[in-house]
């Protein structure tokens, strides 16, 4: 998922690695289907962006050096603690 600033990187319809949504061209409006697709992309992007924001707020990760397995366990624990606190 990427914002519309990355338009053009999603040109291969057989291998969609990057999904950007649609942008209206000059003098041409988006169709209803394109608008709906943009809403779906925006919804998914928002969830991803919130996850990145959480990672940036966890300052404990700044100087941490762990192998991938331990880092994954720590991130999961932090996520559970954060979500538990938010739901209170």
C-alpha positions as CSV (number, residue, x, y, z in Angstrom):
1,X,0.0,0.0,0.0
2,X,1.4,3.4,-0.9
3,X,0.0,6.9,-1.2
4,X,-0.7,8.4,-4.6
5,X,2.7,10.0,-4.6
6,X,4.0,6.6,-5.8
7,X,1.8,6.5,-8.8
8,X,3.5,4.7,-11.7
9,X,5.2,2.1,-9.6
10,X,2.0,0.0,-9.7
11,X,1.9,-0.3,-13.5
12,X,2.3,-4.1,-13.7
13,X,-1.2,-5.5,-13.4
14,X,0.1,-9.1,-13.4
15,X,2.3,-8.5,-10.4
16,X,0.9,-5.7,-8.2
17,X,3.6,-5.2,-5.6
18,X,2.6,-1.6,-4.9
19,X,-1.0,-0.6,-4.7
20,X,-1.6,3.2,-4.9
21,X,-5.2,3.8,-5.8
22,X,-6.4,6.1,-8.5
23,X,-6.0,9.8,-9.2
24,X,-8.2,11.8,-11.5
25,X,-6.7,13.2,-14.7
26,X,-7.3,16.7,-15.9
27,X,-10.8,17.1,-17.1
28,X,-11.8,13.6,-16.1
29,X,-13.4,12.5,-12.9
30,X,-13.0,9.2,-11.2
31,X,-15.6,6.6,-11.7
32,X,-17.7,5.4,-8.7
33,X,-15.7,2.1,-8.7
34,X,-12.4,4.0,-8.6
35,X,-13.6,6.1,-5.7
36,X,-14.6,3.0,-3.9
37,X,-11.3,1.4,-4.6
38,X,-9.5,4.5,-3.2
39,X,-11.6,4.2,0.0
40,X,-10.5,0.6,0.5
41,X,-6.8,1.5,-0.1
42,X,-7.1,4.4,2.3
43,X,-8.6,2.2,5.0
44,X,-5.7,-0.3,4.7
45,X,-3.1,2.4,4.5
46,X,-4.5,4.0,7.7
47,X,-4.1,0.8,9.6
48,X,-0.5,0.5,8.4
49,X,0.4,4.1,9.2
50,X,-1.0,3.7,12.8
51,X,1.3,0.6,13.2
52,X,4.3,2.6,12.1
53,X,3.3,5.4,14.4
54,X,3.2,3.0,17.3
55,X,6.7,1.7,16.5
56,X,8.1,5.2,16.4
57,X,6.6,5.9,19.9
58,X,8.3,2.9,21.5
59,X,11.6,4.5,22.3
60,X,12.8,1.3,23.9
61,X,13.5,0.1,20.3
62,X,15.9,2.9,19.5
63,X,19.1,1.3,20.7
64,X,17.9,-2.3,20.9
65,X,20.0,-5.0,19.2
66,X,18.2,-8.3,19.0
67,X,18.0,-11.2,16.7
68,X,14.8,-11.3,14.5
69,X,13.0,-13.9,16.7
70,X,13.5,-12.0,19.9
71,X,12.6,-8.7,18.3
72,X,9.4,-10.2,17.0
73,X,8.5,-11.4,20.4
74,X,9.2,-8.0,21.9
75,X,7.2,-6.2,19.3
76,X,4.2,-8.5,19.9
77,X,4.4,-7.9,23.6
78,X,4.6,-4.1,23.1
79,X,1.6,-4.2,20.8
80,X,-0.5,-6.2,23.3
81,X,0.4,-3.8,26.1
82,X,-0.3,-0.8,23.9
83,X,-3.7,-2.2,22.7
84,X,-4.6,-3.1,26.3
85,X,-3.9,0.4,27.5
86,X,-5.8,2.0,24.7
87,X,-8.9,-0.2,25.3
88,X,-9.1,0.9,29.0
